Amino acid sequence: MVVGWLVLLPSLLVVYVSIRFGRAKVCLWFQFHMRHTNPKFRVLYVPKEIRDAMAATLYGSAGGATVARADGDDKDKDTPDEEASDPLHSHHLELLG
């Protein structure tokens, strides 16, 4: 029973993030929420500029907590072609690689 909950709860979180932000942004969501900007603690540290860029990618423009694009199109804009040319995405690959 406990093992079932340990599998179900994280799975539900991934499903929620997929629905809310799009499948292409699930890893970015986890990276954003698992990292910090305090340089005193090097583990999981990310500079504030990179973290702000992550937030802008996830939530839209700075200060706006919306996923909808400015042109009103709610469809997920991250396609594999756009991910490859996105400098923020390439930086994430460097961090993970």
C-alpha positions as CSV (number, residue, x, y, z in Angstrom):
1,M,0.0,0.0,0.0
2,V,2.8,2.4,0.9
3,V,4.7,1.6,-2.3
4,G,1.5,2.4,-4.2
5,W,1.3,5.9,-2.7
6,L,5.1,6.4,-3.3
7,V,4.5,5.7,-7.0
8,L,1.1,7.4,-7.4
9,L,1.9,10.8,-5.8
10,P,4.9,11.6,-7.9
11,S,3.1,10.4,-11.0
12,L,0.2,12.7,-10.3
13,L,2.6,15.6,-9.9
14,V,4.1,14.8,-13.3
15,V,0.7,14.6,-14.9
16,Y,-0.3,17.9,-13.3
17,V,2.8,19.7,-14.6
18,S,2.3,18.2,-18.1
19,I,-1.2,19.5,-18.2
20,R,-0.4,22.9,-16.8
21,F,2.8,23.7,-18.6
22,G,3.1,21.1,-21.5
23,R,5.0,17.9,-21.8
24,A,8.1,19.7,-23.2
25,K,8.4,21.8,-20.0
26,V,8.2,19.0,-17.3
27,C,12.0,18.8,-16.9
28,L,12.3,22.6,-16.8
29,W,9.6,22.8,-14.1
30,F,11.5,20.3,-11.9
31,Q,14.8,22.1,-12.6
32,F,13.3,25.4,-11.6
33,H,11.7,24.1,-8.4
34,M,14.7,22.0,-7.3
35,R,17.3,24.7,-7.7
36,H,18.2,28.0,-5.8
37,T,20.1,31.2,-6.3
38,N,22.2,31.3,-3.1
39,P,25.9,31.1,-4.1
40,K,26.9,30.1,-0.6
41,F,25.5,26.6,-1.2
42,R,26.9,25.2,-4.4
43,V,24.7,22.1,-4.5
44,L,21.9,22.7,-7.0
45,Y,23.0,26.4,-7.4
46,V,21.9,28.3,-10.5
47,P,22.7,32.0,-11.2
48,K,19.7,34.3,-10.8
49,E,19.8,35.2,-14.5
50,I,19.4,31.6,-15.5
51,R,16.7,31.0,-12.9
52,D,14.8,34.1,-14.1
53,A,15.1,32.8,-17.7
54,M,13.6,29.5,-16.5
55,A,10.7,31.4,-14.8
56,A,10.1,33.4,-18.0
57,T,10.0,30.3,-20.0
58,L,7.6,28.5,-17.6
59,Y,5.3,31.3,-16.6
60,G,5.6,33.7,-19.5
61,S,7.0,37.2,-19.3
62,A,8.6,38.4,-16.1
63,G,5.9,39.3,-13.5
64,G,3.2,37.4,-15.3
65,A,2.1,34.0,-14.0
66,T,0.4,32.9,-17.1
67,V,1.1,30.0,-19.5
68,A,-0.8,31.5,-22.4
69,R,1.3,33.1,-25.1
70,A,0.9,36.8,-25.8
71,D,-0.8,36.2,-29.1
72,G,-3.5,34.2,-27.2
73,D,-2.5,30.9,-28.5
74,D,-2.6,28.4,-25.7
75,K,-0.9,25.6,-27.6
76,D,2.5,24.5,-26.4
77,K,5.1,26.4,-28.3
78,D,8.0,24.1,-27.4
79,T,8.5,21.8,-30.3
80,P,11.7,19.7,-30.8
81,D,12.9,22.1,-33.5
82,E,12.5,25.1,-31.2
83,E,14.1,23.3,-28.2
84,A,17.2,22.7,-30.2
85,S,17.7,26.4,-31.0
86,D,16.7,27.7,-27.5
87,P,19.9,28.8,-25.7
88,L,18.2,28.2,-22.3
89,H,17.5,24.6,-23.2
90,S,21.1,24.1,-24.5
91,H,22.3,25.5,-21.1
92,H,20.2,22.9,-19.3
93,L,21.8,20.2,-21.4
94,E,25.2,21.4,-20.5
95,L,24.3,21.4,-16.8
96,L,22.9,17.9,-17.0
97,G,25.6,16.5,-19.3
